[in-house]
Amino acid sequence: MQVELRHVSKTFRQNGRTIEVLQDINLTVREGEFVCLLGPSGCGKSTIINLIAGLESSDQGEVFVGGTPVTGPDPSRVVVFQDAALFPWLTVQGNVEFGLRMAGVGPAERHARALEYLKLVHLSKFVHAYPHQLSGGMKQRVAIARALVLQPAVLLLDEPFAALDAQTRAVLQNELLEIWELARPTILFVTHNVREATGLADRVYVISSRPGRIRDTQTIAVPRPRHADDPVLQAHQYKILGILGEEVEKVFQEELGETVHFPEARHEASSEQARGMHI
């Protein structure tokens, strides 16, 4: 399903103040497309995910999925958060089956579908394990399987690999791409990592500092599998790092009342920096 935000704005009340989080967001994710959102902390990336999921509503503008306005949560739109949020009293298989059980799917079908998706994320040997017996990467695999078993048209991922070590992160990135190429859900993926975004996405939306606006869009026309030293990827990373550097400067200037420059973010986008850069 295609996802579209039309002139979306969002504010929150905090300590008696009104905070404008998003301002006139216009964003499209085409059916079956893999899109990443990048931007400074607090720019509203997670709010965009919550609006599409139907967990929050906009103050202005509309959110459409498959051409229909979003009015609340729906099983066709599933979120995977940074914290796997597994039920500790359920086994791996029980966690993956949970959504199907809530949807009224019978035991035999639940069991078969759960095993199918656990095999897809390489956890067939851990179906009877409990969350406390799993590594961080394995927990995220379970969370992804729990989302995919519902066969959603739209998969929303809010920094799902942020807490993982670099090696585990790389493995899960590759697995996610393999799963996406098999099932082709529409994916919107939030990250702070420039290399992750350019390595995964068909397109990258760069969000400005608060209030979040679409600052730039990069189409990543590089065949997969992609390699970190690809000069086209590095050119995208260089441009994105420059934009993010400008936005981080704005945040510091607003908070500290003085100009703070980040020349390394704006002018030195070597492959090493782009590989490890988080903003």
Salt bridges, closest charged atoms under 4 A:
GLU4 OE2 - ARG6 NE 3.13
ASP24 OD1 - HIS7 ND1 2.77
GLU33 OE2 - ARG30 NH2 3.21
GLU33 OE2 - ARG203 NE 2.69
GLU97 OE1 - ARG110 NE 3.39
GLU97 OE2 - HIS111 ND1 3.91
GLU109 OE2 - ARG113 NH1 3.04
GLU159 OE1 - HIS192 ND1 2.76
GLU175 OE2 - HIS122 NE2 3.79
GLU175 OE1 - ARG141 NE 2.97
GLU196 OE1 - ARG169 NH2 2.81
ASP202 OD1 - ARG224 NH2 2.95
ASP216 OD1 - LYS239 NZ 3.88
GLU246 OE1 - ARG215 NH2 2.47
GLU246 OE2 - ARG266 NH2 3.47
GLU247 OE2 - ARG215 NH1 2.49
GLU247 OE2 - LYS250 NZ 3.17
GLU249 OE1 - HIS261 ND1 3.73
GLU249 OE1 - ARG266 NH1 3.17
